[in-house]
Amino acid sequence: MAFLDIHPRAPGHTVVIPRHHAATIIELPEDKVPGLFQAVRTVARGIEKGLAAPGLTIGINHGKVSGQEIEHLHVHIFPRFSDDGGGAMQSVVNNPPQESEDALREKIKSHINA
């Protein structure tokens, strides 16, 4: 399901949600993930073409600390335009790692299929 955000940050800012309730992407059953991202792709195409947006930023706020206000998974699609005042996804946080890449990689890998 998709709808325009009630507090839009850009013209056409749209939210895509799964019909199945899940607070986060991790809680969404595996068989529901492809449908959600197919819907995101379809809506993104509509936004890009319909609004002649030269770019999009697509993202998920996962958990309260990330800014998730509603405990139902939702994917934001922001149409992007030249000089729109927005930044890259990488500008959302500035917390460089203190551990080595190898240490971080191992911590993540050890929990991928756990």
LODOLO-506497 format. One record per atom (N, C-alpha, C, CB): x, y, z; residue in three letters. Coordinates in pm, whole numbers, plus 50000, padded with zeros to 5 digits. Each point is the difference from the previous one (the first is absolute). Glycine has a CB too. Layout:
! LODOLO-506497
+-------+-------+-------+------+
:     u :     v :     w : type :
+-------+-------+-------+------+
:     X :     Y :     Z :  ALA :
...
+-------+-------+-------+------+
***
This chain:
! LODOLO-506497
+-------+-------+-------+------+
:     u :     v :     w : type :
+-------+-------+-------+------+
: 50085 : 49884 : 50000 :  MET :
: 49915 : 50116 : 50000 :  MET :
: 50091 : 50123 : 50000 :  MET :
: 49811 : 49876 : 50123 :  MET :
: 50149 : 50227 : 49804 :  ALA :
: 50080 : 50123 : 49994 :  ALA :
: 49909 : 50121 : 50015 :  ALA :
: 50171 : 49887 : 49852 :  ALA :
: 49884 : 50218 : 50212 :  PHE :
: 49925 : 50124 : 50014 :  PHE :
: 50098 : 50115 : 50020 :  PHE :
: 49802 : 49877 : 50098 :  PHE :
: 50151 : 50244 : 49873 :  LEU :
: 50083 : 50117 : 50022 :  LEU :
: 50018 : 50022 : 50150 :  LEU :
: 49920 : 50104 : 49784 :  LEU :
: 50200 : 49932 : 50257 :  ASP :
: 50031 : 50023 : 50141 :  ASP :
: 49919 : 50120 : 50050 :  ASP :
: 50233 : 49904 : 49970 :  ASP :
: 49714 : 50087 : 50153 :  ILE :
: 49920 : 50111 : 50053 :  ILE :
: 50085 : 50120 : 50043 :  ILE :
: 49832 : 49831 : 50075 :  ILE :
: 50299 : 50147 : 49938 :  HIS :
: 50094 : 50108 : 50030 :  HIS :
: 50110 : 49996 : 49893 :  HIS :
: 49950 : 49991 : 50253 :  HIS :
: 50016 : 50043 : 49623 :  PRO :
: 50096 : 49983 : 49891 :  PRO :
: 50124 : 50087 : 50013 :  PRO :
: 49809 : 49943 : 49855 :  PRO :
: 50305 : 49997 : 50112 :  ARG :
: 50128 : 50070 : 49999 :  ARG :
: 50039 : 50042 : 49859 :  ARG :
: 50070 : 49871 : 50202 :  ARG :
: 49849 : 50086 : 49701 :  ALA :
: 50020 : 50033 : 49859 :  ALA :
: 49868 : 49980 : 49929 :  ALA :
: 50247 : 49933 : 50006 :  ALA :
: 49731 : 50136 : 49883 :  PRO :
: 49878 : 49976 : 49922 :  PRO :
: 49998 : 49853 : 49954 :  PRO :
: 49993 : 50244 : 49923 :  PRO :
: 49901 : 49684 : 50110 :  GLY :
: 49990 : 49861 : 49960 :  GLY :
: 50063 : 49901 : 50097 :  GLY :
: 49997 : 50082 : 49771 :  GLY :
: 50048 : 49965 : 50346 :  HIS :
: 50058 : 49911 : 50102 :  HIS :
: 49894 : 49893 : 50031 :  HIS :
: 50148 : 50186 : 50102 :  HIS :
: 49887 : 49690 : 49870 :  THR :
: 49905 : 49889 : 50010 :  THR :
: 50052 : 49895 : 50098 :  THR :
: 49925 : 50041 : 49764 :  THR :
: 49981 : 49892 : 50301 :  VAL :
: 50031 : 49893 : 50094 :  VAL :
: 49939 : 49871 : 49945 :  VAL :
: 50008 : 50161 : 50199 :  VAL :
: 50071 : 49733 : 49799 :  VAL :
: 49952 : 49868 : 49959 :  VAL :
: 50005 : 49910 : 50121 :  VAL :
: 50081 : 50032 : 49760 :  VAL :
: 49807 : 49900 : 50268 :  ILE :
: 49994 : 49911 : 50116 :  ILE :
: 49949 : 49863 : 49959 :  ILE :
: 49961 : 50198 : 50152 :  ILE :
: 50085 : 49698 : 49919 :  PRO :
: 49942 : 49868 : 49975 :  PRO :
: 49865 : 49990 : 50071 :  PRO :
: 50231 : 49898 : 49979 :  PRO :
: 49679 : 50025 : 49964 :  ARG :
: 49870 : 49977 : 50066 :  ARG :
: 50018 : 49915 : 50126 :  ARG :
: 49883 : 50016 : 49777 :  ARG :
: 50216 : 49896 : 50221 :  HIS :
: 50030 : 49916 : 50115 :  HIS :
: 50067 : 50087 : 50106 :  HIS :
: 50025 : 49792 : 49853 :  HIS :
: 49925 : 50202 : 50271 :  HIS :
: 50062 : 50083 : 50104 :  HIS :
: 50136 : 49945 : 50042 :  HIS :
: 49772 : 50065 : 50080 :  HIS :
: 50325 : 50022 : 49918 :  ALA :
: 50134 : 49972 : 50052 :  ALA :
: 50058 : 50136 : 50038 :  ALA :
: 50033 : 49788 : 49856 :  ALA :
: 50030 : 50220 : 50258 :  ALA :
: 50058 : 50127 : 50044 :  ALA :
: 50123 : 50037 : 49918 :  ALA :
: 49914 : 49956 : 50230 :  ALA :
: 50166 : 49942 : 49732 :  THR :
: 50125 : 50026 : 49929 :  THR :
: 50018 : 49901 : 49886 :  THR :
: 50102 : 50093 : 50210 :  THR :
: 49996 : 49933 : 49705 :  ILE :
: 50031 : 49911 : 49888 :  ILE :
: 50040 : 49861 : 50051 :  ILE :
: 50071 : 50199 : 49861 :  ILE :
: 49992 : 49793 : 50254 :  ILE :
: 50042 : 49872 : 50055 :  ILE :
: 49879 : 49918 : 50044 :  ILE :
: 50217 : 50103 : 50074 :  ILE :
: 49679 : 49963 : 49971 :  GLU :
: 49880 : 49931 : 50046 :  GLU :
: 49907 : 49961 : 49886 :  GLU :
: 50019 : 50125 : 50213 :  GLU :
: 49999 : 49932 : 49669 :  LEU :
: 49915 : 49967 : 49886 :  LEU :
: 50032 : 49859 : 49953 :  LEU :
: 49987 : 50244 : 49932 :  LEU :
: 49912 : 49669 : 50058 :  PRO :
: 50027 : 49864 : 49952 :  PRO :
: 50070 : 50001 : 49864 :  PRO :
: 49800 : 49918 : 50127 :  PRO :
: 50292 : 49989 : 49858 :  GLU :
: 50084 : 49997 : 49879 :  GLU :
: 49919 : 49998 : 49872 :  GLU :
: 50170 : 49881 : 50132 :  GLU :
: 49717 : 50051 : 49867 :  ASP :
: 49920 : 49991 : 49878 :  ASP :
: 49929 : 50131 : 49966 :  ASP :
: 49968 : 49759 : 50048 :  ASP :
: 50030 : 50337 : 50044 :  LYS :
: 49936 : 50131 : 49976 :  LYS :
: 50100 : 50104 : 49950 :  LYS :
: 49834 : 49946 : 50179 :  LYS :
: 50294 : 50029 : 49837 :  VAL :
: 50104 : 50098 : 49963 :  VAL :
: 49999 : 50029 : 49849 :  VAL :
: 50139 : 49919 : 50193 :  VAL :
: 49859 : 49980 : 49720 :  PRO :
: 50001 : 50031 : 49855 :  PRO :
: 49883 : 50088 : 49957 :  PRO :
: 50115 : 49782 : 49963 :  PRO :
: 49767 : 50190 : 50089 :  GLY :
: 49883 : 50081 : 49962 :  GLY :
: 50015 : 50145 : 50041 :  GLY :
: 49860 : 49797 : 50021 :  GLY :
: 50195 : 50225 : 50099 :  LEU :
: 50020 : 50138 : 50047 :  LEU :
: 50095 : 50073 : 49905 :  LEU :
: 49961 : 49928 : 50239 :  LEU :
: 50150 : 50008 : 49727 :  PHE :
: 50097 : 50070 : 49916 :  PHE :
: 49956 : 50010 : 49855 :  PHE :
: 50177 : 49922 : 50153 :  PHE :
: 49738 : 49988 : 49802 :  GLN :
: 49941 : 50016 : 49867 :  GLN :
: 49908 : 50122 : 50000 :  GLN :
: 50014 : 49750 : 49957 :  GLN :
: 49910 : 50267 : 50151 :  ALA :
: 49913 : 50117 : 50012 :  ALA :
: 50082 : 50129 : 50006 :  ALA :
: 49829 : 49860 : 50118 :  ALA :
: 50281 : 50139 : 49956 :  VAL :
: 50088 : 50117 : 50007 :  VAL :
: 50051 : 50035 : 49861 :  VAL :
: 50069 : 49940 : 50236 :  VAL :
: 49972 : 49959 : 49689 :  ARG :
: 50051 : 50022 : 49863 :  ARG :
: 49891 : 50059 : 49910 :  ARG :
: 50161 : 49809 : 50030 :  ARG :
: 49718 : 50138 : 49978 :  THR :
: 49889 : 50048 : 49917 :  THR :
: 49966 : 50145 : 50032 :  THR :
: 49911 : 49767 : 49987 :  THR :
: 50079 : 50263 : 50143 :  VAL :
: 49967 : 50137 : 50042 :  VAL :
: 50114 : 50095 : 49965 :  VAL :
: 49857 : 49909 : 50187 :  VAL :
: 50267 : 50047 : 49832 :  ALA :
: 50115 : 50084 : 49966 :  ALA :
: 49996 : 50040 : 49852 :  ALA :
: 50137 : 49887 : 50180 :  ALA :
: 49832 : 50016 : 49735 :  ARG :
: 49990 : 50029 : 49857 :  ARG :
: 49891 : 50105 : 49974 :  ARG :
: 50080 : 49765 : 49947 :  ARG :
: 49806 : 50219 : 50119 :  GLY :
: 49891 : 50097 : 49983 :  GLY :
: 50038 : 50139 : 50045 :  GLY :
: 49840 : 49815 : 50031 :  GLY :
: 50230 : 50194 : 50080 :  ILE :
: 50045 : 50131 : 50051 :  ILE :
: 50101 : 50061 : 49905 :  ILE :
: 49961 : 49924 : 50237 :  ILE :
: 50137 : 49997 : 49724 :  GLU :
: 50107 : 50050 : 49913 :  GLU :
: 49942 : 50053 : 49868 :  GLU :
: 50160 : 49836 : 50103 :  GLU :
: 49755 : 50086 : 49835 :  LYS :
: 49943 : 50041 : 49870 :  LYS :
: 49892 : 50106 : 50017 :  LYS :
: 50051 : 49774 : 49911 :  LYS :
: 49860 : 50207 : 50186 :  GLY :
: 49888 : 50092 : 50018 :  GLY :
: 50042 : 50140 : 50042 :  GLY :
: 49865 : 49805 : 50058 :  GLY :
: 50240 : 50204 : 50021 :  LEU :
: 50045 : 50130 : 50050 :  LEU :
: 50126 : 50048 : 49931 :  LEU :
: 49898 : 49945 : 50218 :  LEU :
: 50149 : 49980 : 49683 :  ALA :
: 50124 : 50032 : 49930 :  ALA :
: 50113 : 50023 : 50100 :  ALA :
: 49868 : 50102 : 49811 :  ALA :
: 50138 : 49811 : 50288 :  ALA :
: 50104 : 50009 : 50104 :  ALA :
: 50128 : 49938 : 49946 :  ALA :
: 49827 : 49992 : 50187 :  ALA :
: 50282 : 50083 : 49809 :  PRO :
: 50125 : 49943 : 49949 :  PRO :
: 50067 : 49902 : 50096 :  PRO :
: 50029 : 50208 : 49873 :  PRO :
: 49920 : 49781 : 50249 :  GLY :
: 50057 : 49906 : 50096 :  GLY :
: 49900 : 49969 : 50110 :  GLY :
: 50228 : 50087 : 49950 :  GLY :
: 49803 : 49811 : 50128 :  LEU :
: 49917 : 49959 : 50114 :  LEU :
: 50092 : 49962 : 50115 :  LEU :
: 49814 : 49919 : 49847 :  LEU :
: 50140 : 50104 : 50274 :  THR :
: 50064 : 49943 : 50117 :  THR :
: 49897 : 49909 : 50063 :  THR :
: 50155 : 50202 : 50037 :  THR :
: 49883 : 49673 : 49985 :  ILE :
: 49909 : 49899 : 50053 :  ILE :
: 50060 : 49948 : 50130 :  ILE :
: 49917 : 49937 : 49767 :  ILE :
: 50003 : 50063 : 50340 :  GLY :
: 50056 : 49955 : 50126 :  GLY :
: 49897 : 49953 : 50101 :  GLY :
: 50182 : 50155 : 49958 :  GLY :
: 49870 : 49776 : 50143 :  ILE :
: 49919 : 49947 : 50110 :  ILE :
: 50061 : 50048 : 50131 :  ILE :
: 49931 : 49795 : 49864 :  ILE :
: 49987 : 50262 : 50222 :  ASN :
: 50042 : 50027 : 50138 :  ASN :
: 49968 : 49875 : 50079 :  ASN :
: 49959 : 50253 : 49981 :  ASN :
: 50144 : 49683 : 50073 :  HIS :
: 49987 : 49870 : 50066 :  HIS :
: 50025 : 50016 : 50149 :  HIS :
: 50075 : 49880 : 49790 :  HIS :
: 49817 : 50127 : 50288 :  GLY :
: 50012 : 50019 : 50145 :  GLY :
: 49996 : 50146 : 50040 :  GLY :
: 50132 : 49791 : 50010 :  GLY :
: 49828 : 50233 : 50113 :  LYS :
: 49984 : 50137 : 50050 :  LYS :
: 50125 : 50086 : 49986 :  LYS :
: 49834 : 49910 : 50159 :  LYS :
: 50283 : 50032 : 49870 :  VAL :
: 50125 : 50077 : 49996 :  VAL :
: 50027 : 50054 : 49859 :  VAL :
: 50090 : 49860 : 50188 :  VAL :
: 49854 : 50076 : 49710 :  SER :
: 50021 : 50045 : 49863 :  SER :
: 49897 : 50104 : 49956 :  SER :
: 50100 : 49778 : 49949 :  SER :
: 49800 : 50244 : 50136 :  GLY :
: 49895 : 50095 : 49964 :  GLY :
: 49867 : 49935 : 49967 :  GLY :
: 50177 : 50147 : 49918 :  GLY :
: 49812 : 49721 : 50097 :  GLN :
: 49873 : 49933 : 49973 :  GLN :
: 49899 : 50042 : 50105 :  GLN :
: 50117 : 49803 : 49893 :  GLN :
: 49775 : 50260 : 50064 :  GLU :
: 49898 : 50049 : 50093 :  GLU :
: 49880 : 49907 : 50009 :  GLU :
: 50074 : 50230 : 49949 :  GLU :
: 49899 : 49696 : 49945 :  ILE :
: 49886 : 49909 : 49994 :  ILE :
: 50055 : 49858 : 49996 :  ILE :
: 49854 : 50171 : 49879 :  ILE :
: 50099 : 49744 : 50210 :  GLU :
: 50052 : 49864 : 50008 :  GLU :
: 49935 : 49908 : 49897 :  GLU :
: 50044 : 50036 : 50244 :  GLU :
: 49963 : 50005 : 49630 :  HIS :
: 49960 : 49918 : 49886 :  HIS :
: 50101 : 50034 : 49890 :  HIS :
: 49747 : 49995 : 50064 :  HIS :
: 50313 : 49902 : 49883 :  LEU :
: 50101 : 50018 : 49895 :  LEU :
: 49945 : 50089 : 49889 :  LEU :
: 50099 : 49775 : 50054 :  LEU :
: 49979 : 50324 : 49907 :  HIS :
: 49963 : 50084 : 49886 :  HIS :
: 50126 : 50049 : 49930 :  HIS :
: 49786 : 50070 : 50115 :  HIS :
: 50204 : 49937 : 49754 :  VAL :
: 50112 : 50040 : 49916 :  VAL :
: 49968 : 50138 : 49943 :  VAL :
: 50058 : 49758 : 49942 :  VAL :
: 50029 : 50337 : 50083 :  HIS :
: 49982 : 50136 : 49947 :  HIS :
: 50064 : 50010 : 49862 :  HIS :
: 49997 : 50096 : 50234 :  HIS :
: 49932 : 49970 : 49676 :  ILE :
: 50056 : 50032 : 49868 :  ILE :
: 49993 : 50152 : 49987 :  ILE :
: 49929 : 49775 : 49895 :  ILE :
: 50189 : 50286 : 50096 :  PHE :
: 50010 : 50145 : 49987 :  PHE :
: 50042 : 50035 : 49858 :  PHE :
: 50059 : 50024 : 50245 :  PHE :
: 49856 : 50045 : 49679 :  PRO :
: 50045 : 50050 : 49870 :  PRO :
: 50111 : 50103 : 50024 :  PRO :
: 49771 : 49959 : 49894 :  PRO :
: 50332 : 50038 : 50023 :  ARG :
: 50112 : 50091 : 50017 :  ARG :
: 50014 : 50090 : 49877 :  ARG :
: 50116 : 49832 : 50147 :  ARG :
: 49915 : 50292 : 49879 :  PHE :
: 50014 : 50101 : 49896 :  PHE :
: 50126 : 50081 : 50027 :  PHE :
: 49749 : 50011 : 49965 :  PHE :
: 50308 : 50046 : 49933 :  SER :
: 50118 : 50086 : 50018 :  SER :
: 49968 : 50109 : 50099 :  SER :
: 50078 : 49952 : 49766 :  SER :
: 50016 : 50076 : 50321 :  ASP :
: 49985 : 50107 : 50099 :  ASP :
: 49879 : 49984 : 50091 :  ASP :
: 50113 : 50148 : 49839 :  ASP :
: 49852 : 49726 : 50197 :  ASP :
: 49885 : 49979 : 50088 :  ASP :
: 50037 : 50009 : 50148 :  ASP :
: 49901 : 49855 : 49823 :  ASP :
: 50226 : 50168 : 50207 :  GLY :
: 50043 : 50016 : 50138 :  GLY :
: 50028 : 49869 : 50072 :  GLY :
: 49870 : 50205 : 50003 :  GLY :
: 50107 : 49683 : 49931 :  GLY :
: 50024 : 49870 : 50062 :  GLY :
: 50143 : 49955 : 49979 :  GLY :
: 49762 : 49942 : 49966 :  GLY :
: 50274 : 49955 : 50106 :  GLY :
: 50134 : 49942 : 49987 :  GLY :
: 49991 : 49854 : 49964 :  GLY :
: 50088 : 50164 : 50165 :  GLY :
: 50027 : 49775 : 49826 :  ALA :
: 50006 : 49857 : 49973 :  ALA :
: 49961 : 49922 : 50125 :  ALA :
: 50181 : 50037 : 49828 :  ALA :
: 49781 : 49838 : 50152 :  MET :
: 49964 : 49913 : 50112 :  MET :
: 50113 : 49998 : 50104 :  MET :
: 49856 : 49859 : 49846 :  MET :
: 50268 : 50148 : 50108 :  GLN :
: 50115 : 49994 : 50091 :  GLN :
: 50007 : 50122 : 50092 :  GLN :
: 50122 : 49868 : 49827 :  GLN :
: 49803 : 50238 : 50144 :  SER :
: 50004 : 50119 : 50085 :  SER :
: 49907 : 49989 : 50120 :  SER :
: 50057 : 50133 : 49799 :  SER :
: 49869 : 49757 : 50212 :  VAL :
: 49905 : 49983 : 50109 :  VAL :
: 50070 : 49982 : 50134 :  VAL :
: 49840 : 49899 : 49838 :  VAL :
: 50276 : 50038 : 50160 :  VAL :
: 50072 : 49972 : 50124 :  VAL :
: 50149 : 50030 : 49982 :  VAL :
: 49830 : 49821 : 50061 :  VAL :
: 50236 : 50217 : 50047 :  ASN :
: 50143 : 50025 : 49995 :  ASN :
: 50062 : 49939 : 50126 :  ASN :
: 49968 : 50216 : 49863 :  ASN :
: 50055 : 49654 : 50131 :  ASN :
: 50051 : 49926 : 50114 :  ASN :
: 50104 : 49901 : 49949 :  ASN :
: 49781 : 50026 : 50129 :  ASN :
: 50338 : 50022 : 49833 :  PRO :
: 50102 : 49912 : 49942 :  PRO :
: 50036 : 49886 : 50095 :  PRO :
: 50089 : 50194 : 49870 :  PRO :
: 49938 : 49688 : 50075 :  PRO :
: 50033 : 49885 : 50083 :  PRO :
: 50132 : 50017 : 50075 :  PRO :
: 49874 : 49857 : 49840 :  PRO :
: 50131 : 50084 : 50279 :  GLN :
: 50122 : 50000 : 50080 :  GLN :
: 50072 : 49866 : 49988 :  GLN :
: 49895 : 50163 : 50159 :  GLN :
: 50034 : 49735 : 49790 :  GLU :
: 50058 : 49867 : 49982 :  GLU :
: 50046 : 49983 : 49856 :  GLU :
: 49852 : 49907 : 50183 :  GLU :
: 50231 : 49994 : 49795 :  SER :
: 50049 : 49972 : 49865 :  SER :
: 49887 : 49944 : 49913 :  SER :
: 50231 : 49956 : 50092 :  SER :
: 49786 : 50056 : 49778 :  GLU :
: 49904 : 49943 : 49905 :  GLU :
: 49987 : 49850 : 50022 :  GLU :
: 50055 : 50178 : 49834 :  GLU :
: 50058 : 49754 : 50186 :  ASP :
: 49997 : 49855 : 50021 :  ASP :
: 49918 : 49963 : 50124 :  ASP :
: 50225 : 49983 : 49890 :  ASP :
: 49793 : 50088 : 50219 :  ALA :
: 49926 : 49971 : 50123 :  ALA :
: 49850 : 50021 : 49980 :  ALA :
: 50201 : 50068 : 50136 :  ALA :
: 49764 : 50040 : 49797 :  LEU :
: 49859 : 50028 : 49975 :  LEU :
: 49940 : 49897 : 49907 :  LEU :
: 50043 : 50244 : 50034 :  LEU :
: 50030 : 49719 : 49861 :  ARG :
: 49953 : 49900 : 49904 :  ARG :
: 49971 : 49868 : 50071 :  ARG :
: 50133 : 50111 : 49817 :  ARG :
: 49958 : 49847 : 50271 :  GLU :
: 49982 : 49874 : 50071 :  GLU :
: 49879 : 50003 : 50093 :  GLU :
: 50247 : 49963 : 49986 :  GLU :
: 49733 : 50148 : 50084 :  LYS :
: 49884 : 50014 : 50088 :  LYS :
: 49871 : 49985 : 49922 :  LYS :
: 50132 : 50149 : 50150 :  LYS :
: 49864 : 49912 : 49732 :  ILE :
: 49878 : 49996 : 49917 :  ILE :
: 49982 : 49860 : 49941 :  ILE :
: 50025 : 50246 : 49945 :  ILE :
: 50082 : 49700 : 49996 :  LYS :
: 49991 : 49867 : 49937 :  LYS :
: 49956 : 49893 : 50098 :  LYS :
: 50176 : 50070 : 49842 :  LYS :
: 49869 : 49939 : 50283 :  SER :
: 49968 : 49896 : 50097 :  SER :
: 49850 : 49997 : 50035 :  SER :
: 50232 : 50023 : 50091 :  SER :
: 49695 : 50081 : 49871 :  HIS :
: 49856 : 50006 : 50030 :  HIS :
: 49912 : 49997 : 49876 :  HIS :
: 50059 : 50128 : 50203 :  HIS :
: 49998 : 49862 : 49680 :  ILE :
: 49920 : 50001 : 49876 :  ILE :
: 49901 : 49885 : 49996 :  ILE :
: 50190 : 50108 : 49882 :  ILE :
: 49851 : 49772 : 50144 :  ASN :
: 49911 : 49884 : 49994 :  ASN :
: 49973 : 49940 : 50138 :  ASN :
: 50086 : 49954 : 49771 :  ASN :
: 49933 : 50127 : 50332 :  ALA :
: 49981 : 49950 : 50137 :  ALA :
: 49854 : 49997 : 50038 :  ALA :
: 50225 : 50088 : 50062 :  ALA :
+-------+-------+-------+------+
***
